[in-house]
């Protein structure tokens, strides 16, 4: 457990780098050799170096220029393609304008102009399939140059960063993800240019294969890590060392988020966002509720930090005293806590974008504490708090953001492993103990030959307080309250309000009866009820403050169907996992029969979502098309809506074959035609085991 929590490097490294490098190294290396040599001849680089490589250049242009101009000679021997390209393109670009520009007048814009000219020159003659790669690589090394340039000299950090940011506008249109990657590097450059404490964290999104909204009822769920992820860097620095510190009168809190939709920035005074002594959730929640609506996205980050800090400062264990003191000192004048977020996880698509952000933030803060020896790695009490990070993240979403979600997403993003299902028991009583000995989950390997896809319906879902999800959750707890009252009355026993629905009754008792009710327990629960009548009979529904029963006589809640969904979904997930377990034990069985059985459970889950009004026209269309494209179910075995429903993505269970990939492409084409959208829907992929941390 501790090795995963204390290995943040494995959580934010780019797995694609090494494979891309090995695949393209030889071809691109030769191409750039030719490009550089051609440019050198035209620019007479040797003469320029004789003229410009002087102490004057080094003095005014800084050590970054010296490193850039000599990088090719020093680093080509390592065959590190990244540095080789940086050296080639920068060597030529720098020399081309150093011949005419005084070193003391060097500006980042000049560098970008020269480098862009060479890049465009190469792109116009290169084969089409290499143009995107050249653009991607250009920005990666513009990022590296920005980092190097922050080391000192007359090269102003802001000049270089502004120039690189300017360039990103063009490149972003060429290559998805390049903008995100480059912004991440730029923020690293800013951080590395200053004396500050840094921490890094990463969390993958998740694909909800089975379980979904039954998590808050204590059901078992099956989640799979997605290939998309969120990265977070947190820095803590002393603002009094900054050039503009005179205008800062108190500690500051800033969040910069870069995603496919652009860049968002939140800035505020530390003491206005956090309670600097207790870090209570109410203070942070009020700060965002009373602030501008366009800043509320940052509540996920601030809430996670607040809940982690609150848990630590309220822990009176002797081993946590020093750490608690350090946390409280963050509110001192002149300190700055900055959070930089980079994510390719789509928002509102049912793949836990908010949970990935929360978990990555929590990991980054833990990494900062460990990396800078603020707390010892062998501190057993701190390790216990680290194991509770998913619940702290869940508390942030419930108590600060105000979203009444279960904790399935946070656990899946924290404990998920590529290529393996996270089978999680969502009974809160089994997960909330700080000193628990056994974790309430296990990892189950995805059987060989299967693959999971998630197809975006294009409909953005929401799990905020006024959503259909919140209404369904409220109805589920109302039905649970009525059921518990019936059980207590008939069995003459008291049921604690903390007991989960799925932990109290199984699906057989619900459908067929058990002691106390020879017939089905479901017959004792009203099909629906107004909030006014329910409160008159039961006073409360035991889900306060996460959902609220509205007293309006016009608002009705479904009770029986929502309880029915939770209990049956719990049974379906267990059956799903049992099939996989038997598959892994006996791999020589009928794989197609087992895959179709898994698919049957997924189709049933989808229909159950619709029965509680958490479906959507678009997700229904995708599921229907999946069935129509492969009616014999030889390659596409099952499909269902994911997450909180009402849109988002559709999970598809398929064979890991070219035929299945072709079928998925056909599904995308037919969905685009049916809905009239211009582009085919996006496909999100589960992370493969080869990408394991």
Secondary structure, DSSP 8 states (H G I E B T S, - for coil): -HHHHT-THHHHS-THHHHHHHHHHHHHHHHHHHHHHHHHHHHTHHHHHHHH-SHHHHHHH-HHHHHHHHHHHHHGGGT-HHHHHHHHHHHHHHHHHHTTS-GGG--HHHHHHHHHHHHHHHHHHS-HHHHHHHHHHHHHHHHHHHHHHTTSSSS-HHHHHHHHHHHHHHHHHHSTTHHHHHHHHHHHHHHHTS-EEEEEEEEEEEEEEE-GGGGGGT-EEEEEEEEEEEEEEEEEEEGGGSTTGGG--S-EEEEEEEETTEEEEEEEEHHHHS-TTT--HHHHHHHHHSS-GGGGGGHHHHHHHHHHHHHHHT---GGGHHHHHHHHGGGSTTEEEEEEEEE---TTSSS-HHHHHHHHHHHHHHHHHHHTTSS-TT-HHHHHHHHTHHHHHHHHIIIII-----SHHHHHHHH-BTTEEEEEE--GGGT--TT-SS-SEEEEE--TTEEEEEEE-S-----STTSHHHHHHHHHHHHHHHHHHHHHHHHT----TTS-STTT--HHHHHH-BTTBSS-GGGGS-SEEEHHHHHHHHS--S-TTTS-----TT-EEE-HHHHHHHHHHHHHHHHHHHHHHHHHH-TTS-HHHHHHHHHHHHHHHHHHHHHTT---HHHHHHHHHHHHHTTT-SSEEEEEE-TT-SSSEEEEEEESSHHHHHHHHHHHHHHHHHHT-SS---EEEB--GGG--
